[in-house]
Amino acid sequence: MLAPLCALAACAEAPPPASAPQPGADSCNAASFRGLVGQPREVLDRMTLPAGTRIIGPRDAVTMDFSPGRLNFEIGENGRIAKIGCY
């Protein structure tokens, strides 16, 4: 009588794994800086930015490690802030 119950227990689905942060998630609070897109790079010099923030120039070499809590400002060829993201 216990054999059918044990067989059913073996068929139970395992809970899904915890999901990793999505690249689009605002884990570094980038949304609060979105108004700076298009502004000259120099505006960042007058701001207090979170520790670990990267300001990436058009030809700068950067590491490719993914850190969802790191704020990144990408500067375009024209010297203006082109993109802000968490990576």
A tleap script that builds the chain and sets N, CA, C and O, in Angstrom:
source leaprc.protein.ff14SB
mol = sequence {
  NMET LEU ALA PRO LEU CYS ALA LEU ALA ALA
  CYS ALA GLU ALA PRO PRO PRO ALA SER ALA
  PRO GLN PRO GLY ALA ASP SER CYS ASN ALA
  ALA SER PHE ARG GLY LEU VAL GLY GLN PRO
  ARG GLU VAL LEU ASP ARG MET THR LEU PRO
  ALA GLY THR ARG ILE ILE GLY PRO ARG ASP
  ALA VAL THR MET ASP PHE SER PRO GLY ARG
  LEU ASN PHE GLU ILE GLY GLU ASN GLY ARG
  ILE ALA LYS ILE GLY CYS CTYR
}
set mol.1.N position { 0.808 -1.187 0.000 }
set mol.1.CA position { 0.000 0.000 0.000 }
set mol.1.C position { 0.859 1.263 0.000 }
set mol.1.O position { 0.455 2.267 -0.587 }
set mol.2.N position { 2.013 1.247 0.628 }
set mol.2.CA position { 2.893 2.415 0.638 }
set mol.2.C position { 3.660 2.583 -0.674 }
set mol.2.O position { 4.101 3.685 -1.002 }
set mol.3.N position { 3.816 1.509 -1.409 }
set mol.3.CA position { 4.573 1.571 -2.659 }
set mol.3.C position { 3.992 2.590 -3.636 }
set mol.3.O position { 4.767 3.355 -4.210 }
set mol.4.N position { 2.664 2.651 -3.865 }
set mol.4.CA position { 2.143 3.664 -4.796 }
set mol.4.C position { 2.386 5.084 -4.310 }
set mol.4.O position { 2.636 5.974 -5.123 }
set mol.5.N position { 2.318 5.317 -3.012 }
set mol.5.CA position { 2.555 6.657 -2.478 }
set mol.5.C position { 4.011 7.065 -2.663 }
set mol.5.O position { 4.302 8.218 -2.981 }
set mol.6.N position { 4.919 6.126 -2.464 }
set mol.6.CA position { 6.335 6.424 -2.654 }
set mol.6.C position { 6.623 6.719 -4.119 }
set mol.6.O position { 7.432 7.594 -4.428 }
set mol.7.N position { 5.977 6.005 -5.011 }
set mol.7.CA position { 6.169 6.234 -6.440 }
set mol.7.C position { 5.671 7.624 -6.828 }
set mol.7.O position { 6.306 8.304 -7.634 }
set mol.8.N position { 4.546 8.051 -6.265 }
set mol.8.CA position { 4.032 9.387 -6.558 }
set mol.8.C position { 4.951 10.476 -6.021 }
set mol.8.O position { 5.116 11.518 -6.657 }
set mol.9.N position { 5.540 10.249 -4.877 }
set mol.9.CA position { 6.439 11.242 -4.286 }
set mol.9.C position { 7.666 11.450 -5.159 }
set mol.9.O position { 8.199 12.557 -5.227 }
set mol.10.N position { 8.114 10.404 -5.823 }
set mol.10.CA position { 9.277 10.510 -6.698 }
set mol.10.C position { 8.977 11.350 -7.931 }
set mol.10.O position { 9.903 11.864 -8.558 }
set mol.11.N position { 7.721 11.501 -8.291 }
set mol.11.CA position { 7.345 12.265 -9.481 }
set mol.11.C position { 7.118 13.749 -9.184 }
set mol.11.O position { 6.870 14.530 -10.103 }
set mol.12.N position { 7.198 14.137 -7.943 }
set mol.12.CA position { 6.945 15.538 -7.589 }
set mol.12.C position { 8.009 16.425 -8.213 }
set mol.12.O position { 9.185 16.065 -8.259 }
set mol.13.N position { 7.585 17.587 -8.692 }
set mol.13.CA position { 8.510 18.524 -9.310 }
set mol.13.C position { 9.325 19.255 -8.251 }
set mol.13.O position { 8.819 19.618 -7.189 }
set mol.14.N position { 10.583 19.458 -8.565 }
set mol.14.CA position { 11.449 20.233 -7.682 }
set mol.14.C position { 11.126 21.710 -7.884 }
set mol.14.O position { 10.724 22.103 -8.979 }
set mol.15.N position { 11.292 22.530 -6.859 }
set mol.15.CA position { 11.032 23.962 -7.032 }
set mol.15.C position { 12.026 24.555 -8.030 }
set mol.15.O position { 13.162 24.089 -8.113 }
set mol.16.N position { 11.620 25.567 -8.781 }
set mol.16.CA position { 12.539 26.171 -9.761 }
set mol.16.C position { 13.702 26.845 -9.045 }
set mol.16.O position { 13.542 27.325 -7.922 }
set mol.17.N position { 14.883 26.887 -9.689 }
set mol.17.CA position { 16.032 27.547 -9.066 }
set mol.17.C position { 15.795 29.048 -8.957 }
set mol.17.O position { 15.028 29.629 -9.725 }
set mol.18.N position { 16.458 29.655 -8.005 }
set mol.18.CA position { 16.338 31.109 -7.845 }
set mol.18.C position { 16.876 31.786 -9.099 }
set mol.18.O position { 17.922 31.397 -9.618 }
set mol.19.N position { 16.179 32.778 -9.575 }
set mol.19.CA position { 16.604 33.437 -10.806 }
set mol.19.C position { 17.729 34.423 -10.521 }
set mol.19.O position { 17.762 35.073 -9.476 }
set mol.20.N position { 18.632 34.515 -11.459 }
set mol.20.CA position { 19.737 35.465 -11.368 }
set mol.20.C position { 19.221 36.841 -11.754 }
set mol.20.O position { 18.230 36.945 -12.477 }
set mol.21.N position { 19.873 37.899 -11.285 }
set mol.21.CA position { 19.439 39.249 -11.671 }
set mol.21.C position { 19.489 39.404 -13.185 }
set mol.21.O position { 20.451 38.982 -13.827 }
set mol.22.N position { 18.476 39.995 -13.740 }
set mol.22.CA position { 18.407 40.214 -15.174 }
set mol.22.C position { 19.248 41.435 -15.543 }
set mol.22.O position { 19.306 42.401 -14.782 }
set mol.23.N position { 19.904 41.397 -16.718 }
set mol.23.CA position { 20.723 42.539 -17.122 }
set mol.23.C position { 19.963 43.855 -17.139 }
set mol.23.O position { 20.560 44.907 -16.912 }
set mol.24.N position { 18.664 43.823 -17.402 }
set mol.24.CA position { 17.881 45.042 -17.461 }
set mol.24.C position { 17.463 45.561 -16.097 }
set mol.24.O position { 16.926 46.664 -15.990 }
set mol.25.N position { 17.705 44.774 -15.052 }
set mol.25.CA position { 17.304 45.189 -13.712 }
set mol.25.C position { 18.130 46.401 -13.275 }
set mol.25.O position { 19.300 46.527 -13.636 }
set mol.26.N position { 17.521 47.277 -12.507 }
set mol.26.CA position { 18.196 48.497 -12.055 }
set mol.26.C position { 18.860 48.242 -10.700 }
set mol.26.O position { 18.553 48.916 -9.717 }
set mol.27.N position { 19.760 47.277 -10.656 }
set mol.27.CA position { 20.394 46.887 -9.405 }
set mol.27.C position { 21.439 47.891 -8.918 }
set mol.27.O position { 21.912 47.776 -7.787 }
set mol.28.N position { 21.806 48.865 -9.740 }
set mol.28.CA position { 22.792 49.867 -9.325 }
set mol.28.C position { 22.181 51.264 -9.259 }
set mol.28.O position { 22.898 52.252 -9.102 }
set mol.29.N position { 20.865 51.342 -9.379 }
set mol.29.CA position { 20.145 52.615 -9.310 }
set mol.29.C position { 20.479 53.543 -10.475 }
set mol.29.O position { 20.513 54.763 -10.312 }
set mol.30.N position { 20.725 52.964 -11.649 }
set mol.30.CA position { 21.054 53.760 -12.835 }
set mol.30.C position { 19.910 54.670 -13.258 }
set mol.30.O position { 20.147 55.737 -13.824 }
set mol.31.N position { 18.683 54.268 -12.993 }
set mol.31.CA position { 17.522 55.069 -13.411 }
set mol.31.C position { 17.565 56.479 -12.836 }
set mol.31.O position { 17.087 57.423 -13.465 }
set mol.32.N position { 18.132 56.625 -11.652 }
set mol.32.CA position { 18.176 57.955 -11.043 }
set mol.32.C position { 19.155 58.889 -11.763 }
set mol.32.O position { 19.147 60.096 -11.522 }
set mol.33.N position { 20.003 58.334 -12.650 }
set mol.33.CA position { 20.977 59.140 -13.391 }
set mol.33.C position { 20.601 59.302 -14.865 }
set mol.33.O position { 21.337 59.952 -15.608 }
set mol.34.N position { 19.483 58.733 -15.308 }
set mol.34.CA position { 19.099 58.736 -16.729 }
set mol.34.C position { 19.017 60.142 -17.318 }
set mol.34.O position { 19.245 60.320 -18.514 }
set mol.35.N position { 18.703 61.122 -16.515 }
set mol.35.CA position { 18.614 62.494 -17.006 }
set mol.35.C position { 19.954 63.064 -17.449 }
set mol.35.O position { 20.001 64.125 -18.071 }
set mol.36.N position { 21.040 62.372 -17.137 }
set mol.36.CA position { 22.369 62.845 -17.526 }
set mol.36.C position { 22.754 62.433 -18.946 }
set mol.36.O position { 23.724 62.958 -19.493 }
set mol.37.N position { 22.017 61.511 -19.547 }
set mol.37.CA position { 22.335 61.091 -20.911 }
set mol.37.C position { 22.261 62.313 -21.818 }
set mol.37.O position { 21.280 63.056 -21.808 }
set mol.38.N position { 23.319 62.502 -22.601 }
set mol.38.CA position { 23.405 63.652 -23.499 }
set mol.38.C position { 24.159 64.827 -22.903 }
set mol.38.O position { 24.516 65.764 -23.616 }
set mol.39.N position { 24.404 64.783 -21.598 }
set mol.39.CA position { 25.141 65.865 -20.929 }
set mol.39.C position { 26.655 65.676 -21.156 }
set mol.39.O position { 27.106 64.560 -21.413 }
set mol.40.N position { 27.432 66.759 -21.061 }
set mol.40.CA position { 28.890 66.627 -21.192 }
set mol.40.C position { 29.466 65.753 -20.083 }
set mol.40.O position { 28.953 65.745 -18.964 }
set mol.41.N position { 30.505 65.038 -20.385 }
set mol.41.CA position { 31.159 64.150 -19.435 }
set mol.41.C position { 31.566 64.882 -18.156 }
set mol.41.O position { 31.574 64.290 -17.077 }
set mol.42.N position { 31.899 66.151 -18.276 }
set mol.42.CA position { 32.396 66.943 -17.147 }
set mol.42.C position { 31.384 67.073 -16.004 }
set mol.42.O position { 31.784 67.335 -14.870 }
set mol.43.N position { 30.105 66.900 -16.266 }
set mol.43.CA position { 29.124 67.001 -15.176 }
set mol.43.C position { 29.383 65.929 -14.127 }
set mol.43.O position { 29.046 66.117 -12.958 }
set mol.44.N position { 29.974 64.813 -14.525 }
set mol.44.CA position { 30.257 63.736 -13.573 }
set mol.44.C position { 31.360 64.118 -12.592 }
set mol.44.O position { 31.411 63.598 -11.477 }
set mol.45.N position { 32.250 65.035 -13.009 }
set mol.45.CA position { 33.341 65.475 -12.134 }
set mol.45.C position { 32.826 66.239 -10.919 }
set mol.45.O position { 33.492 66.281 -9.885 }
set mol.46.N position { 31.652 66.840 -11.035 }
set mol.46.CA position { 31.095 67.635 -9.934 }
set mol.46.C position { 30.142 66.830 -9.061 }
set mol.46.O position { 29.544 67.372 -8.132 }
set mol.47.N position { 29.996 65.540 -9.352 }
set mol.47.CA position { 29.048 64.699 -8.622 }
set mol.47.C position { 29.777 63.723 -7.700 }
set mol.47.O position { 30.917 63.334 -7.957 }
set mol.48.N position { 29.104 63.342 -6.637 }
set mol.48.CA position { 29.582 62.258 -5.793 }
set mol.48.C position { 28.881 60.994 -6.276 }
set mol.48.O position { 27.667 60.848 -6.129 }
set mol.49.N position { 29.651 60.094 -6.847 }
set mol.49.CA position { 29.105 58.861 -7.423 }
set mol.49.C position { 29.370 57.686 -6.481 }
set mol.49.O position { 30.303 57.735 -5.679 }
set mol.50.N position { 28.568 56.643 -6.570 }
set mol.50.CA position { 28.776 55.477 -5.710 }
set mol.50.C position { 30.167 54.868 -5.918 }
set mol.50.O position { 30.723 54.929 -7.014 }
set mol.51.N position { 30.710 54.292 -4.870 }
set mol.51.CA position { 32.012 53.625 -4.961 }
set mol.51.C position { 31.957 52.544 -6.026 }
set mol.51.O position { 30.974 51.811 -6.131 }
set mol.52.N position { 33.024 52.450 -6.817 }
set mol.52.CA position { 33.100 51.434 -7.856 }
set mol.52.C position { 32.518 51.849 -9.191 }
set mol.52.O position { 32.569 51.077 -10.148 }
set mol.53.N position { 31.961 53.058 -9.279 }
set mol.53.CA position { 31.383 53.542 -10.535 }
set mol.53.C position { 32.478 53.649 -11.590 }
set mol.53.O position { 33.587 54.106 -11.311 }
set mol.54.N position { 32.149 53.221 -12.803 }
set mol.54.CA position { 33.105 53.339 -13.910 }
set mol.54.C position { 32.616 54.400 -14.889 }
set mol.54.O position { 31.437 54.449 -15.239 }
set mol.55.N position { 33.541 55.241 -15.319 }
set mol.55.CA position { 33.283 56.205 -16.386 }
set mol.55.C position { 34.138 55.724 -17.548 }
set mol.55.O position { 35.367 55.775 -17.493 }
set mol.56.N position { 33.479 55.259 -18.597 }
set mol.56.CA position { 34.149 54.558 -19.684 }
set mol.56.C position { 34.191 55.445 -20.924 }
set mol.56.O position { 33.155 55.788 -21.493 }
set mol.57.N position { 35.388 55.806 -21.327 }
set mol.57.CA position { 35.574 56.616 -22.524 }
set mol.57.C position { 35.391 55.791 -23.780 }
set mol.57.O position { 35.334 54.563 -23.710 }
set mol.58.N position { 35.296 56.454 -24.944 }
set mol.58.CA position { 35.002 55.755 -26.193 }
set mol.58.C position { 36.025 54.681 -26.580 }
set mol.58.O position { 35.664 53.700 -27.230 }
set mol.59.N position { 37.256 54.845 -26.203 }
set mol.59.CA position { 38.277 53.861 -26.571 }
set mol.59.C position { 38.938 53.231 -25.347 }
set mol.59.O position { 40.007 52.631 -25.456 }
set mol.60.N position { 38.307 53.367 -24.188 }
set mol.60.CA position { 38.872 52.795 -22.961 }
set mol.60.C position { 38.734 51.278 -22.941 }
set mol.60.O position { 37.721 50.728 -23.373 }
set mol.61.N position { 39.757 50.617 -22.439 }
set mol.61.CA position { 39.694 49.172 -22.211 }
set mol.61.C position { 39.041 48.949 -20.843 }
set mol.61.O position { 39.384 49.614 -19.865 }
set mol.62.N position { 38.113 48.024 -20.788 }
set mol.62.CA position { 37.447 47.703 -19.522 }
set mol.62.C position { 37.374 46.194 -19.355 }
set mol.62.O position { 37.389 45.442 -20.330 }
set mol.63.N position { 37.297 45.771 -18.113 }
set mol.63.CA position { 37.128 44.345 -17.853 }
set mol.63.C position { 35.719 43.931 -18.245 }
set mol.63.O position { 34.808 44.759 -18.251 }
set mol.64.N position { 35.536 42.681 -18.565 }
set mol.64.CA position { 34.243 42.178 -19.007 }
set mol.64.C position { 33.515 41.434 -17.880 }
set mol.64.O position { 32.518 40.758 -18.135 }
set mol.65.N position { 33.994 41.550 -16.657 }
set mol.65.CA position { 33.313 40.886 -15.544 }
set mol.65.C position { 31.969 41.561 -15.294 }
set mol.65.O position { 31.850 42.785 -15.361 }
set mol.66.N position { 30.972 40.749 -15.008 }
set mol.66.CA position { 29.626 41.269 -14.783 }
set mol.66.C position { 29.427 41.517 -13.300 }
set mol.66.O position { 29.562 40.603 -12.486 }
set mol.67.N position { 29.108 42.742 -12.953 }
set mol.67.CA position { 28.834 43.120 -11.577 }
set mol.67.C position { 27.540 43.932 -11.574 }
set mol.67.O position { 27.574 45.137 -11.820 }
set mol.68.N position { 26.394 43.289 -11.298 }
set mol.68.CA position { 25.100 43.972 -11.442 }
set mol.68.C position { 24.936 45.194 -10.545 }
set mol.68.O position { 24.078 46.035 -10.814 }
set mol.69.N position { 25.726 45.313 -9.499 }
set mol.69.CA position { 25.611 46.465 -8.618 }
set mol.69.C position { 26.507 47.626 -9.004 }
set mol.69.O position { 26.502 48.663 -8.341 }
set mol.70.N position { 27.287 47.460 -10.084 }
set mol.70.CA position { 28.234 48.502 -10.485 }
set mol.70.C position { 27.587 49.445 -11.498 }
set mol.70.O position { 27.026 49.005 -12.501 }
set mol.71.N position { 27.673 50.732 -11.225 }
set mol.71.CA position { 27.150 51.775 -12.103 }
set mol.71.C position { 28.208 52.123 -13.146 }
set mol.71.O position { 29.374 52.339 -12.813 }
set mol.72.N position { 27.792 52.176 -14.413 }
set mol.72.CA position { 28.703 52.476 -15.516 }
set mol.72.C position { 28.149 53.612 -16.355 }
set mol.72.O position { 26.980 53.599 -16.740 }
set mol.73.N position { 28.989 54.590 -16.634 }
set mol.73.CA position { 28.662 55.684 -17.539 }
set mol.73.C position { 29.528 55.495 -18.779 }
set mol.73.O position { 30.754 55.450 -18.675 }
set mol.74.N position { 28.910 55.384 -19.941 }
set mol.74.CA position { 29.660 55.280 -21.185 }
set mol.74.C position { 29.636 56.636 -21.877 }
set mol.74.O position { 28.582 57.242 -22.068 }
set mol.75.N position { 30.827 57.093 -22.245 }
set mol.75.CA position { 30.982 58.395 -22.884 }
set mol.75.C position { 31.152 58.184 -24.391 }
set mol.75.O position { 31.968 57.366 -24.816 }
set mol.76.N position { 30.392 58.912 -25.188 }
set mol.76.CA position { 30.459 58.797 -26.645 }
set mol.76.C position { 31.633 59.566 -27.227 }
set mol.76.O position { 32.322 60.304 -26.523 }
set mol.77.N position { 31.848 59.384 -28.505 }
set mol.77.CA position { 32.934 60.079 -29.227 }
set mol.77.C position { 32.812 61.599 -29.119 }
set mol.77.O position { 33.809 62.315 -29.215 }
set mol.78.N position { 31.597 62.083 -28.921 }
set mol.78.CA position { 31.359 63.526 -28.835 }
set mol.78.C position { 31.616 64.088 -27.432 }
set mol.78.O position { 31.407 65.279 -27.203 }
set mol.79.N position { 32.068 63.243 -26.486 }
set mol.79.CA position { 32.369 63.712 -25.145 }
set mol.79.C position { 31.153 63.830 -24.243 }
set mol.79.O position { 31.236 64.404 -23.157 }
set mol.80.N position { 30.036 63.297 -24.680 }
set mol.80.CA position { 28.805 63.355 -23.891 }
set mol.80.C position { 28.429 61.963 -23.378 }
set mol.80.O position { 28.816 60.947 -23.956 }
set mol.81.N position { 27.678 61.940 -22.297 }
set mol.81.CA position { 27.229 60.684 -21.709 }
set mol.81.C position { 26.259 60.017 -22.693 }
set mol.81.O position { 25.225 60.586 -23.044 }
set mol.82.N position { 26.609 58.813 -23.126 }
set mol.82.CA position { 25.813 58.116 -24.137 }
set mol.82.C position { 24.956 57.023 -23.541 }
set mol.82.O position { 23.869 56.743 -24.046 }
set mol.83.N position { 25.428 56.402 -22.477 }
set mol.83.CA position { 24.707 55.261 -21.913 }
set mol.83.C position { 25.038 55.129 -20.429 }
set mol.83.O position { 26.161 55.397 -20.001 }
set mol.84.N position { 24.036 54.710 -19.655 }
set mol.84.CA position { 24.224 54.464 -18.228 }
set mol.84.C position { 23.628 53.102 -17.947 }
set mol.84.O position { 22.495 52.825 -18.339 }
set mol.85.N position { 24.380 52.249 -17.272 }
set mol.85.CA position { 23.840 50.914 -17.009 }
set mol.85.C position { 24.523 50.224 -15.847 }
set mol.85.O position { 25.531 50.691 -15.317 }
set mol.86.N position { 23.944 49.100 -15.469 }
set mol.86.CA position { 24.439 48.267 -14.372 }
set mol.86.C position { 25.086 47.026 -14.976 }
set mol.86.O position { 24.395 46.154 -15.503 }
set mol.87.N position { 26.401 46.947 -14.898 }
set mol.87.CA position { 27.111 45.746 -15.382 }
set mol.87.C position { 28.549 45.717 -14.924 }
set mol.87.O position { 29.279 44.779 -15.244 }
savepdb mol mol.pdb
quit
